[in-house]
Amino acid sequence: MNGVNAVGVLYGLEAINAHNGWAISVVGISIVFTGLVVLSALISQLYKLVALYDDPGKIKKIFAAKSESAAKSDPPKKVLVLTEAQKQVCRQYNLLTQNMDDVISLPKLLRMAEICGLQAPHANINLLIKSGILCADEQGYFRWDEDIFIRTIS
């Protein structure tokens, strides 16, 4: 009968060949083998995780070292070279901010610039922020950096 009964049902190797059994078995074997390799790699590195669990001070040292290296990698701010027209705009905004509090609200500064008739207030405030003259603080306000202003204008 050669693996086929009278009704036409396949048995044995013929059934495996007819229904892609060899391909499915190869895929299954490769999945199991990959899982075993990953598991062995995980188990071989488990001692490092246990060592970190035993000494939590190492974790703090790792993160402290990363934050120190990130702080060291920050380049110093460069002073932008402004044109005379841009320097004049900076002087005008300096006069506006002298009438304000120590902290500067951008919407209030924009409103004051529009009232005074200054040209392109959004672009000019963007210039002040990019040059570092207006510095953001944690509360969402800005501060006028007089040192950078003097270096930029001179």
OpenMM code with the backbone's topology and positions (N, CA, C; nanometers):
from openmm import Vec3, app, unit

residues = "MET ASN GLY VAL ASN ALA VAL GLY VAL LEU TYR GLY LEU GLU ALA ILE ASN ALA HIS ASN GLY TRP ALA ILE SER VAL VAL GLY ILE SER ILE VAL PHE THR GLY LEU VAL VAL LEU SER ALA LEU ILE SER GLN LEU TYR LYS LEU VAL ALA LEU TYR ASP ASP PRO GLY LYS ILE LYS LYS ILE PHE ALA ALA LYS SER GLU SER ALA ALA LYS SER ASP PRO PRO LYS LYS VAL LEU VAL LEU THR GLU ALA GLN LYS GLN VAL CYS ARG GLN TYR ASN LEU LEU THR GLN ASN MET ASP ASP VAL ILE SER LEU PRO LYS LEU LEU ARG MET ALA GLU ILE CYS GLY LEU GLN ALA PRO HIS ALA ASN ILE ASN LEU LEU ILE LYS SER GLY ILE LEU CYS ALA ASP GLU GLN GLY TYR PHE ARG TRP ASP GLU ASP ILE PHE ILE ARG THR ILE SER".split()
positions = [
    Vec3(0.0813, -0.1191, 0.0000),
    Vec3(0.0000, 0.0000, 0.0000),
    Vec3(0.0860, 0.1259, 0.0000),
    Vec3(0.2096, 0.1142, 0.0444),
    Vec3(0.3062, 0.2228, 0.0336),
    Vec3(0.2635, 0.3489, 0.1101),
    Vec3(0.2169, 0.3371, 0.2357),
    Vec3(0.1848, 0.4498, 0.3213),
    Vec3(0.0481, 0.5087, 0.2988),
    Vec3(-0.0310, 0.4515, 0.2082),
    Vec3(-0.1644, 0.5056, 0.1824),
    Vec3(-0.2638, 0.3932, 0.2049),
    Vec3(-0.3669, 0.4210, 0.2860),
    Vec3(-0.4684, 0.3179, 0.3049),
    Vec3(-0.5733, 0.3279, 0.1940),
    Vec3(-0.6730, 0.2486, 0.2004),
    Vec3(-0.7725, 0.2420, 0.0937),
    Vec3(-0.8530, 0.3708, 0.0802),
    Vec3(-0.8647, 0.4473, 0.1858),
    Vec3(-0.9448, 0.5690, 0.1810),
    Vec3(-0.8626, 0.6855, 0.1254),
    Vec3(-0.7315, 0.6799, 0.1204),
    Vec3(-0.6465, 0.7855, 0.0680),
    Vec3(-0.5790, 0.8686, 0.1760),
    Vec3(-0.5743, 0.8185, 0.2978),
    Vec3(-0.5091, 0.8904, 0.4066),
    Vec3(-0.3627, 0.8502, 0.4083),
    Vec3(-0.2723, 0.9501, 0.4221),
    Vec3(-0.1288, 0.9249, 0.4209),
    Vec3(-0.0797, 0.8923, 0.5607),
    Vec3(0.0203, 0.8038, 0.5669),
    Vec3(0.0835, 0.7673, 0.6929),
    Vec3(0.2335, 0.7707, 0.6764),
    Vec3(0.3058, 0.7982, 0.7866),
    Vec3(0.4506, 0.7860, 0.7874),
    Vec3(0.5212, 0.8983, 0.7145),
    Vec3(0.6309, 0.8621, 0.6433),
    Vec3(0.7146, 0.9605, 0.5756),
    Vec3(0.6423, 1.0293, 0.4605),
    Vec3(0.5485, 0.9621, 0.3974),
    Vec3(0.4732, 1.0247, 0.2897),
    Vec3(0.3890, 1.1406, 0.3423),
    Vec3(0.3325, 1.1251, 0.4600),
    Vec3(0.2525, 1.2323, 0.5206),
    Vec3(0.3420, 1.3514, 0.5562),
    Vec3(0.4634, 1.3233, 0.6041),
    Vec3(0.5575, 1.4310, 0.6374),
    Vec3(0.5967, 1.5057, 0.5109),
    Vec3(0.6271, 1.4337, 0.4029),
    Vec3(0.6635, 1.4975, 0.2761),
    Vec3(0.5480, 1.5781, 0.2176),
    Vec3(0.4285, 1.5279, 0.2275),
    Vec3(0.3132, 1.5915, 0.1651),
    Vec3(0.2719, 1.7215, 0.2347),
    Vec3(0.2992, 1.7352, 0.3602),
    Vec3(0.2517, 1.8514, 0.4368),
    Vec3(0.3649, 1.9398, 0.4880),
    Vec3(0.4757, 1.9500, 0.4148),
    Vec3(0.5899, 2.0352, 0.4527),
    Vec3(0.6444, 2.0025, 0.5913),
    Vec3(0.6412, 1.8809, 0.6275),
    Vec3(0.6854, 1.8394, 0.7603),
    Vec3(0.8327, 1.8616, 0.7845),
    Vec3(0.9149, 1.8439, 0.6819),
    Vec3(1.0588, 1.8606, 0.7000),
    Vec3(1.0934, 2.0078, 0.7248),
    Vec3(1.0310, 2.0976, 0.6523),
    Vec3(1.0567, 2.2410, 0.6726),
    Vec3(1.0108, 2.2845, 0.8109),
    Vec3(0.8960, 2.2352, 0.8531),
    Vec3(0.8450, 2.2706, 0.9855),
    Vec3(0.9372, 2.2168, 1.0940),
    Vec3(0.9892, 2.0981, 1.0763),
    Vec3(1.0787, 2.0411, 1.1777),
    Vec3(1.2114, 2.1168, 1.1823),
    Vec3(1.2625, 2.1618, 1.0669),
    Vec3(1.3859, 2.2408, 1.0652),
    Vec3(1.3644, 2.3738, 1.1369),
    Vec3(1.2515, 2.4390, 1.1120),
    Vec3(1.2211, 2.5652, 1.1801),
    Vec3(1.2092, 2.5419, 1.3305),
    Vec3(1.1429, 2.4368, 1.3701),
    Vec3(1.1278, 2.4061, 1.5126),
    Vec3(1.2611, 2.3798, 1.5798),
    Vec3(1.3476, 2.3049, 1.5133),
    Vec3(1.4797, 2.2754, 1.5695),
    Vec3(1.5615, 2.4031, 1.5823),
    Vec3(1.5548, 2.4904, 1.4811),
    Vec3(1.6325, 2.6151, 1.4881),
    Vec3(1.5795, 2.7066, 1.5989),
    Vec3(1.4490, 2.7097, 1.6208),
    Vec3(1.3930, 2.7901, 1.7300),
    Vec3(1.4392, 2.7368, 1.8648),
    Vec3(1.4349, 2.6072, 1.8823),
    Vec3(1.4786, 2.5477, 2.0090),
    Vec3(1.6271, 2.5727, 2.0305),
    Vec3(1.7079, 2.5555, 1.9269),
    Vec3(1.8519, 2.5769, 1.9394),
    Vec3(1.8829, 2.7229, 1.9736),
    Vec3(1.8153, 2.8169, 1.9071),
    Vec3(1.8359, 2.9592, 1.9365),
    Vec3(1.7965, 2.9905, 2.0801),
    Vec3(1.6865, 2.9353, 2.1257),
    Vec3(1.6440, 2.9557, 2.2644),
    Vec3(1.7461, 2.9033, 2.3634),
    Vec3(1.8045, 2.7883, 2.3339),
    Vec3(1.9058, 2.7318, 2.4235),
    Vec3(2.0330, 2.8166, 2.4254),
    Vec3(2.0721, 2.8710, 2.3108),
    Vec3(2.1902, 2.9575, 2.3053),
    Vec3(2.1668, 3.0845, 2.3865),
    Vec3(2.0500, 3.1446, 2.3715),
    Vec3(2.0184, 3.2663, 2.4477),
    Vec3(2.0135, 3.2356, 2.5965),
    Vec3(1.9543, 3.1253, 2.6328),
    Vec3(1.9474, 3.0866, 2.7736),
    Vec3(2.0861, 3.0628, 2.8317),
    Vec3(2.1744, 2.9995, 2.7567),
    Vec3(2.3099, 2.9756, 2.8076),
    Vec3(2.3868, 3.1065, 2.8219),
    Vec3(2.3680, 3.1995, 2.7286),
    Vec3(2.4340, 3.3302, 2.7406),
    Vec3(2.3810, 3.4059, 2.8615),
    Vec3(2.2523, 3.3984, 2.8848),
    Vec3(2.1927, 3.4652, 3.0002),
    Vec3(2.2442, 3.4057, 3.1307),
    Vec3(2.2509, 3.2764, 3.1375),
    Vec3(2.2994, 3.2113, 3.2594),
    Vec3(2.4474, 3.2407, 3.2810),
    Vec3(2.5249, 3.2498, 3.1736),
    Vec3(2.6680, 3.2763, 3.1902),
    Vec3(2.6943, 3.4175, 3.2416),
    Vec3(2.6028, 3.5123, 3.2208),
    Vec3(2.6199, 3.6501, 3.2680),
    Vec3(2.5393, 3.6792, 3.3942),
    Vec3(2.4738, 3.5809, 3.4485),
    Vec3(2.3886, 3.5999, 3.5652),
    Vec3(2.4676, 3.6427, 3.6883),
    Vec3(2.5924, 3.6024, 3.6993),
    Vec3(2.6727, 3.6381, 3.8164),
    Vec3(2.6937, 3.7890, 3.8267),
    Vec3(2.6966, 3.8590, 3.7124),
    Vec3(2.7118, 4.0050, 3.7154),
    Vec3(2.5876, 4.0711, 3.7746),
    Vec3(2.4715, 4.0208, 3.7386),
    Vec3(2.3476, 4.0746, 3.7926),
    Vec3(2.3374, 4.0481, 3.9425),
    Vec3(2.3800, 3.9305, 3.9857),
    Vec3(2.3775, 3.8981, 4.1285),
    Vec3(2.4756, 3.9865, 4.2043),
    Vec3(2.5913, 4.0147, 4.1455),
    Vec3(2.6896, 4.1023, 4.2103),
    Vec3(2.6341, 4.2436, 4.2256),
    Vec3(2.5615, 4.2932, 4.1266),
    Vec3(2.4995, 4.4252, 4.1384),
    Vec3(2.3902, 4.4256, 4.2444),
    Vec3(2.3188, 4.3153, 4.2564),
    Vec3(2.2137, 4.3060, 4.3570),
    Vec3(2.2738, 4.3039, 4.4975),
    Vec3(2.3884, 4.2378, 4.5122),
    Vec3(2.4534, 4.2304, 4.6431),
    Vec3(2.5137, 4.3634, 4.6851),
    Vec3(2.5633, 4.4423, 4.5905),
    Vec3(2.6275, 4.5704, 4.6222),
    Vec3(2.5615, 4.6818, 4.5407),
    Vec3(2.4552, 4.7444, 4.5927),
    Vec3(2.3864, 4.8490, 4.5173),
    Vec3(2.4709, 4.9741, 4.4965),
    Vec3(2.5788, 4.9888, 4.5706),
    Vec3(2.6676, 5.1035, 4.5517),
    Vec3(2.7311, 5.1039, 4.4140),
    Vec3(2.7509, 4.9865, 4.3558),
    Vec3(2.8088, 4.9779, 4.2217),
    Vec3(2.7166, 5.0409, 4.1176),
    Vec3(2.5864, 5.0229, 4.1375),
    Vec3(2.4905, 5.0804, 4.0433),
    Vec3(2.5006, 5.2322, 4.0460),
    Vec3(2.5106, 5.2887, 4.1660),
    Vec3(2.5222, 5.4341, 4.1780),
    Vec3(2.6515, 5.4826, 4.1141),
    Vec3(2.7590, 5.4065, 4.1299),
    Vec3(2.8866, 5.4452, 4.0695),
    Vec3(2.8776, 5.4431, 3.9172),
    Vec3(2.8089, 5.3446, 3.8627),
    Vec3(2.7957, 5.3339, 3.7172),
    Vec3(2.7211, 5.4549, 3.6623),
    Vec3(2.6077, 5.4886, 3.7260),
    Vec3(2.5292, 5.6022, 3.6771),
    Vec3(2.5981, 5.7345, 3.7052),
    Vec3(2.6729, 5.7443, 3.8141),
    Vec3(2.7460, 5.8678, 3.8429),
    Vec3(2.8565, 5.8885, 3.7399),
    Vec3(2.9238, 5.7811, 3.7017),
    Vec3(3.0300, 5.7922, 3.6016),
    Vec3(2.9720, 5.8356, 3.4670),
    Vec3(2.8550, 5.7839, 3.4317),
    Vec3(2.7931, 5.8226, 3.3052),
    Vec3(2.7512, 5.9688, 3.3075),
    Vec3(2.6967, 6.0156, 3.4192),
    Vec3(2.6530, 6.1554, 3.4245),
    Vec3(2.7726, 6.2499, 3.4248),
    Vec3(2.8839, 6.2104, 3.4884),
    Vec3(3.0039, 6.2938, 3.4861),
    Vec3(3.0611, 6.3030, 3.3454),
    Vec3(3.0620, 6.1910, 3.2735),
    Vec3(3.1146, 6.1941, 3.1369),
    Vec3(3.0232, 6.2760, 3.0463),
    Vec3(2.8927, 6.2720, 3.0712),
    Vec3(2.8004, 6.3536, 2.9916),
    Vec3(2.8204, 6.5011, 3.0217),
    Vec3(2.8485, 6.5332, 3.1467),
    Vec3(2.8714, 6.6736, 3.1829),
    Vec3(3.0024, 6.7242, 3.1232),
    Vec3(3.1029, 6.6382, 3.1175),
    Vec3(3.2312, 6.6785, 3.0606),
    Vec3(3.2225, 6.6960, 2.9093),
    Vec3(3.1329, 6.6213, 2.8444),
    Vec3(3.1260, 6.6252, 2.6988),
    Vec3(3.0529, 6.7486, 2.6463),
    Vec3(2.9831, 6.8244, 2.7339),
    Vec3(2.9147, 6.9451, 2.6882),
    Vec3(3.0172, 7.0496, 2.6481),
    Vec3(3.0140, 7.0932, 2.5228),
    Vec3(3.1100, 7.1952, 2.4801),
    Vec3(3.0714, 7.3305, 2.5384),
    Vec3(3.1679, 7.4172, 2.5591),
    Vec3(3.1346, 7.5503, 2.6098),
    Vec3(3.0552, 7.6276, 2.5049),
    Vec3(2.9699, 7.7188, 2.5537),
    Vec3(2.8871, 7.7961, 2.4614),
    Vec3(2.9730, 7.8921, 2.3815),
    Vec3(2.9444, 7.8986, 2.2526),
    Vec3(3.0152, 7.9911, 2.1657),
    Vec3(2.9356, 8.1210, 2.1583),
    Vec3(3.0058, 8.2292, 2.1516),
    Vec3(2.9414, 8.3587, 2.1374),
    Vec3(2.9154, 8.3815, 1.9892),
    Vec3(2.7893, 8.4108, 1.9559),
    Vec3(2.7553, 8.4359, 1.8165),
    Vec3(2.8084, 8.5719, 1.7737),
    Vec3(2.8528, 8.5791, 1.6515),
    Vec3(2.8963, 8.7067, 1.5952),
    Vec3(2.7743, 8.7688, 1.5281),
    Vec3(2.7323, 8.8836, 1.5791),
    Vec3(2.6117, 8.9482, 1.5298),
    Vec3(2.6463, 9.0662, 1.4404),
    Vec3(2.5549, 9.0959, 1.3508),
    Vec3(2.5709, 9.2154, 1.2672),
    Vec3(2.5353, 9.3383, 1.3503),
    Vec3(2.5622, 9.4542, 1.2954),
    Vec3(2.5322, 9.5782, 1.3685),
    Vec3(2.3822, 9.5943, 1.3911),
    Vec3(2.3022, 9.5535, 1.2931),
    Vec3(2.1567, 9.5627, 1.3088),
    Vec3(2.1089, 9.4703, 1.4206),
    Vec3(2.1674, 9.3502, 1.4268),
    Vec3(2.1301, 9.2568, 1.5323),
    Vec3(2.1753, 9.3068, 1.6688),
    Vec3(2.2909, 9.3707, 1.6747),
    Vec3(2.3373, 9.4286, 1.8009),
    Vec3(2.2434, 9.5393, 1.8461),
    Vec3(2.1948, 9.6177, 1.7513),
    Vec3(2.1005, 9.7246, 1.7856),
    Vec3(1.9706, 9.6652, 1.8403),
    Vec3(1.9248, 9.5551, 1.7813),
    Vec3(1.8045, 9.4874, 1.8297),
    Vec3(1.8267, 9.4377, 1.9721),
    Vec3(1.9447, 9.3820, 1.9988),
    Vec3(1.9764, 9.3345, 2.1337),
    Vec3(1.9723, 9.4498, 2.2332),
    Vec3(2.0226, 9.5639, 2.1942),
    Vec3(2.0195, 9.6810, 2.2829),
    Vec3(1.8754, 9.7246, 2.3102),
    Vec3(1.7905, 9.7195, 2.2074),
    Vec3(1.6508, 9.7575, 2.2255),
    Vec3(1.5800, 9.6622, 2.3220),
    Vec3(1.6061, 9.5331, 2.3061),
    Vec3(1.5428, 9.4364, 2.3957),
    Vec3(1.6009, 9.4460, 2.5362),
    Vec3(1.7253, 9.4878, 2.5483),
    Vec3(1.7832, 9.5104, 2.6803),
    Vec3(1.7069, 9.6215, 2.7521),
    Vec3(1.6731, 9.7273, 2.6796),
    Vec3(1.5943, 9.8357, 2.7392),
    Vec3(1.4560, 9.7861, 2.7823),
    Vec3(1.3957, 9.6991, 2.7008),
    Vec3(1.2646, 9.6446, 2.7374),
    Vec3(1.2726, 9.5588, 2.8630),
    Vec3(1.3756, 9.4755, 2.8719),
    Vec3(1.3850, 9.3837, 2.9854),
    Vec3(1.4253, 9.4551, 3.1131),
    Vec3(1.4865, 9.5710, 3.1037),
    Vec3(1.5210, 9.6446, 3.2251),
    Vec3(1.3959, 9.6925, 3.2971),
    Vec3(1.2870, 9.7122, 3.2242),
    Vec3(1.1615, 9.7537, 3.2853),
    Vec3(1.0842, 9.6361, 3.3438),
    Vec3(1.1278, 9.5139, 3.3153),
    Vec3(1.0587, 9.3945, 3.3638),
    Vec3(1.1256, 9.3450, 3.4911),
    Vec3(1.0655, 9.2429, 3.5505),
    Vec3(1.1231, 9.1821, 3.6702),
    Vec3(1.2499, 9.1067, 3.6332),
    Vec3(1.3069, 9.0395, 3.7347),
    Vec3(1.4275, 8.9602, 3.7112),
    Vec3(1.3973, 8.8434, 3.6176),
    Vec3(1.2786, 8.7842, 3.6338),
    Vec3(1.2375, 8.6769, 3.5429),
    Vec3(1.1552, 8.7379, 3.4306),
    Vec3(1.1727, 8.6825, 3.3111),
    Vec3(1.1104, 8.7394, 3.1918),
    Vec3(1.0126, 8.6377, 3.1347),
    Vec3(0.8905, 8.6794, 3.1161),
    Vec3(0.7895, 8.5977, 3.0505),
    Vec3(0.7930, 8.6303, 2.9011),
    Vec3(0.8105, 8.5278, 2.8182),
    Vec3(0.8198, 8.5526, 2.6740),
    Vec3(0.6932, 8.6159, 2.6155),
    Vec3(0.5733, 8.5706, 2.6546),
    Vec3(0.4553, 8.6383, 2.5998),
    Vec3(0.4503, 8.7870, 2.6370),
    Vec3(0.4901, 8.8181, 2.7593),
    Vec3(0.4910, 8.9584, 2.8016),
    Vec3(0.5953, 9.0375, 2.7226),
    Vec3(0.7128, 8.9772, 2.7009),
    Vec3(0.8171, 9.0440, 2.6235),
    Vec3(0.7724, 9.0650, 2.4788),
    Vec3(0.7055, 8.9657, 2.4207),
    Vec3(0.6531, 8.9796, 2.2844),
    Vec3(0.5500, 9.0922, 2.2767),
    Vec3(0.4601, 9.0968, 2.3733),
    Vec3(0.3580, 9.2004, 2.3750),
    Vec3(0.4214, 9.3389, 2.3857),
    Vec3(0.5212, 9.3515, 2.4732),
    Vec3(0.5879, 9.4808, 2.4888),
    Vec3(0.6609, 9.5204, 2.3604),
    Vec3(0.7233, 9.4218, 2.2933),
    Vec3(0.7943, 9.4515, 2.1684),
    Vec3(0.6967, 9.4960, 2.0600),
    Vec3(0.5796, 9.4332, 2.0544),
    Vec3(0.4800, 9.4728, 1.9550),
    Vec3(0.4248, 9.6117, 1.9855),
    Vec3(0.4038, 9.6409, 2.1138),
    Vec3(0.3536, 9.7731, 2.1523),
    Vec3(0.4550, 9.8813, 2.1164),
    Vec3(0.5837, 9.8509, 2.1370),
    Vec3(0.6890, 9.9485, 2.1063),
    Vec3(0.7158, 9.9595, 1.9567),
    Vec3(0.6592, 9.8699, 1.8777),
    Vec3(0.6753, 9.8769, 1.7328),
    Vec3(0.8060, 9.8181, 1.6823),
    Vec3(0.8657, 9.7271, 1.7571),
    Vec3(0.9897, 9.6640, 1.7109),
    Vec3(0.9582, 9.5676, 1.5970),
    Vec3(1.0481, 9.5604, 1.5013),
    Vec3(1.0289, 9.4758, 1.3837),
    Vec3(1.0560, 9.3290, 1.4183),
    Vec3(0.9753, 9.2384, 1.3671),
    Vec3(0.9920, 9.0924, 1.3777),
    Vec3(1.0265, 9.0481, 1.5199),
    Vec3(0.9363, 9.0653, 1.6156),
    Vec3(0.9702, 9.0319, 1.7542),
    Vec3(0.9974, 8.8832, 1.7765),
    Vec3(0.9266, 8.7949, 1.7060),
    Vec3(0.9500, 8.6515, 1.7245),
    Vec3(1.0906, 8.6129, 1.6794),
    Vec3(1.1305, 8.6610, 1.5648),
    Vec3(1.2639, 8.6289, 1.5127),
    Vec3(1.3725, 8.6885, 1.6011),
    Vec3(1.3490, 8.8084, 1.6519),
    Vec3(1.4504, 8.8723, 1.7360),
    Vec3(1.4645, 8.8022, 1.8705),
    Vec3(1.3536, 8.7588, 1.9285),
    Vec3(1.3623, 8.6850, 2.0552),
    Vec3(1.4291, 8.5502, 2.0315),
    Vec3(1.4026, 8.4892, 1.9174),
    Vec3(1.4717, 8.3651, 1.8826),
    Vec3(1.6222, 8.3887, 1.8734),
    Vec3(1.6628, 8.5010, 1.8164),
    Vec3(1.8045, 8.5366, 1.8088),
    Vec3(1.8641, 8.5522, 1.9484),
    Vec3(1.7901, 8.6161, 2.0383),
    Vec3(1.8388, 8.6348, 2.1751),
    Vec3(1.8545, 8.5014, 2.2479),
    Vec3(1.7628, 8.4095, 2.2235),
    Vec3(1.7714, 8.2780, 2.2882),
    Vec3(1.8881, 8.1989, 2.2313),
    Vec3(1.9040, 8.1987, 2.0985),
    Vec3(2.0139, 8.1240, 2.0361),
    Vec3(2.1502, 8.1796, 2.0744),
    Vec3(2.1573, 8.3104, 2.0927),
    Vec3(2.2859, 8.3699, 2.1299),
    Vec3(2.3172, 8.3501, 2.2772),
    Vec3(2.2187, 8.3062, 2.3560),
    Vec3(2.2424, 8.2809, 2.4975),
    Vec3(2.2159, 8.4016, 2.5855),
    Vec3(2.1722, 8.5104, 2.5273),
    Vec3(2.1434, 8.6296, 2.6069),
    Vec3(2.0194, 8.6060, 2.6925),
    Vec3(1.9178, 8.5421, 2.6360),
    Vec3(1.8016, 8.4999, 2.7137),
    Vec3(1.8209, 8.3538, 2.7502),
    Vec3(1.8257, 8.3241, 2.8798),
    Vec3(1.8492, 8.1877, 2.9274),
    Vec3(1.7240, 8.1366, 2.9972),
    Vec3(1.6833, 8.0148, 2.9664),
    Vec3(1.5651, 7.9550, 3.0281),
    Vec3(1.5976, 7.9078, 3.1692),
    Vec3(1.4976, 7.9172, 3.2578),
    Vec3(1.5131, 7.8604, 3.3911),
    Vec3(1.4159, 7.7436, 3.4062),
    Vec3(1.4103, 7.6851, 3.5256),
    Vec3(1.3320, 7.5634, 3.5465),
    Vec3(1.1816, 7.5883, 3.5486),
    Vec3(1.1388, 7.7101, 3.5768),
    Vec3(0.9965, 7.7391, 3.5889),
    Vec3(0.9325, 7.7804, 3.4565),
    Vec3(1.0063, 7.7817, 3.3483),
    Vec3(0.9510, 7.8196, 3.2193),
    Vec3(0.9680, 7.9668, 3.1868),
    Vec3(1.0383, 8.0380, 3.2704),
    Vec3(1.0662, 8.1789, 3.2445),
    Vec3(1.2075, 8.1925, 3.1907),
    Vec3(1.2451, 8.3143, 3.1569),
    Vec3(1.3779, 8.3410, 3.1032),
    Vec3(1.4455, 8.4487, 3.1862),
    Vec3(1.5772, 8.4487, 3.1802),
    Vec3(1.6571, 8.5500, 3.2499),
    Vec3(1.7512, 8.6138, 3.1487),
    Vec3(1.7796, 8.7408, 3.1690),
    Vec3(1.8703, 8.8159, 3.0834),
    Vec3(2.0110, 8.7962, 3.1367),
    Vec3(2.1000, 8.7381, 3.0547),
    Vec3(2.2392, 8.7157, 3.0950),
    Vec3(2.3217, 8.8366, 3.0520),
    Vec3(2.3537, 8.9198, 3.1487),
    Vec3(2.4222, 9.0460, 3.1203),
    Vec3(2.5642, 9.0225, 3.0692),
    Vec3(2.6319, 8.9185, 3.1205),
    Vec3(2.7697, 8.8906, 3.0771),
    Vec3(2.7745, 8.8549, 2.9287),
    Vec3(2.6869, 8.7656, 2.8864),
    Vec3(2.6847, 8.7265, 2.7452),
    Vec3(2.6401, 8.8448, 2.6596),
    Vec3(2.5483, 8.9248, 2.7112),
    Vec3(2.5034, 9.0433, 2.6377),
    Vec3(2.6205, 9.1378, 2.6118),
    Vec3(2.7004, 9.1635, 2.7144),
    Vec3(2.8140, 9.2556, 2.6991),
    Vec3(2.9165, 9.1985, 2.6017),
    Vec3(2.9449, 9.0667, 2.6137),
    Vec3(3.0417, 9.0046, 2.5220),
    Vec3(2.9904, 9.0055, 2.3782),
    Vec3(2.8609, 8.9861, 2.3609),
    Vec3(2.8041, 8.9815, 2.2267),
    Vec3(2.8002, 9.1197, 2.1630),
    Vec3(2.7652, 9.2182, 2.2403),
    Vec3(2.7507, 9.3539, 2.1873),
    Vec3(2.8861, 9.4184, 2.1598),
    Vec3(2.9839, 9.3902, 2.2435),
    Vec3(3.1149, 9.4568, 2.2257),
    Vec3(3.1956, 9.3981, 2.1123),
] * unit.nanometer
topology = app.Topology()
chain = topology.addChain("A")
for resn in residues:
    res = topology.addResidue(resn, chain)
    for name in ("N", "CA", "C"):
        topology.addAtom(name, app.Element.getBySymbol(name[0]), res)
